[in-house]
Each structure stands twice: as C-alpha cells, then as structure tokens.
C-alpha cells in the first residue's frame, strides 16, 4: 500500500479533528479520537504533527480561511462599501448557519486557551488570523469599489472582528438568523457612515 504524502495526512487529520470537535466538543478531540475518525494510526499522527497543539493551530488557520472565503465569495462593487460589507455579512452568516459547530469550536478554543497558560499563544494566533482576514476583506472592498477608508485598516479590522464576534456568539445562543441579519445590516450602515472616506 502506497504511503500518503505528509501534507495529505495533515489535511486529513485536520479535517477529522474538525469533524470530531465540531460534533462533540473540544475535549472530545483526543489524538486517539482524531486518528480513529481519519482512519489512521497513532504513528501516522506523530509523523504528520509534533503535537495536538500544532494540529489545533493548523485547524484554526483552516477555519479562518473558510470564514474569509465565505464572506468574500459574493462581494461585488454594487452599492459601494456598504454593499460589499452587506454581501460579506450575508456570506458569513450563511457559513455560520451551515457549519455552526465550526464557530462554536472556535469560541471554545479561545476560552480554553485563555485559561491554560501553555495554550494562551493559540488564542493570540487565532485573533491575529482574524485580524489578517478582516484587513484583507476591508482592503478588497475598497479595491472593488474604488473607495477608501477614513481610518487605518488595522484599526477598522479590530472593530469589524468585535462586531462579528458579538453577532456570532448571539446567534449561537438563539439561532435567530433574521435578527442577526438585521443587526449586521445596522452595524454595516453605521460602520460605513462613520468610517468611509468622504468623496471631495
């Protein structure tokens, strides 16, 4: 039987970890449970990753990438910056409805890492990944529309993360998509009115 390339093993193990932990929670994502889900041996895991923490870092990058792809897939220049951000919010909300376990796991990872000094850097990496994604989204919206932001993009990215974090947690509690969509629409309007550069 041919050996699988290491990158293929890594991807399969990350996908398996995401399935296990999105379904059963962070604590259920033991190394043994992950390799069982992936149909691999423990030796395969240790060949692909030095530790479970390394796998969690890869998982975080993967989920943030999926969030970004979902948010930006439908962005067009229609209706300027406000239209772009509304389309991004709609794409993200569709992702949230489709894969709520992914976002619940990300929240769980954050809180667990903050309580565990050895894992605290993971929370920092997670939010740096969010910041990079938010900055890219805001820059892409500006490029698409030919408009500009009035404040530094990193500053606005932090505000955007704060808005999305709140909307995500609230939706995970009440699963009220209509109310979350309305809240995000209002947030987008205020965000753009306050922070889009005015045309001379």
Secondary structure, DSSP 8 states (H G I E B T S, - for coil): -----HHHHHHHHHHHHHHHHHHH-GGG--HHHHHHHHT--HHHHHHH-S-HHHHHHHHHHHHHHHHHHHHHTT--STTHHHHHHHHHHHHHHHHHHHTHHHHHHHHHHHHHHHH-TTTHHHHHHHHHHHHHHHHHHHHHHHHHHT--BSS-HHHHHHHHHHHHHHHHHHHHHH--HHHHHHHHHHHHHHHHHHHB----
